[in-house]
Amino acid sequence: MLAEIQQLPVITFAHWPLLPQALDLAMSLDQTVYDCLYLALAEARNSMMVTADRRFHDVVSDSVWADRIVWIEDVT
């Protein structure tokens, strides 16, 4: 299985350009900057963030960022 995982394409992103928005998100949502970096990346990439963090999911789902988050069990 490790060999298959190592074959997956991996794309890395610099966090510094995302940090200002992540800090704003963290303050407005009362969440960690760590979690909000992923949300900022989803916004920057015009994509979705999949999470298994129920508290974070619930807070984001009740915000203007609701269209950027998906609960892990809803991924098919």
Secondary structure by P-SEA (a helix, b strand, c coil): caaaaaacbbbbbbcccaaaaaaaaaaaacccaaaaaaaaaaaaacbbbbbccaaaaaaaaacccccccccccccc
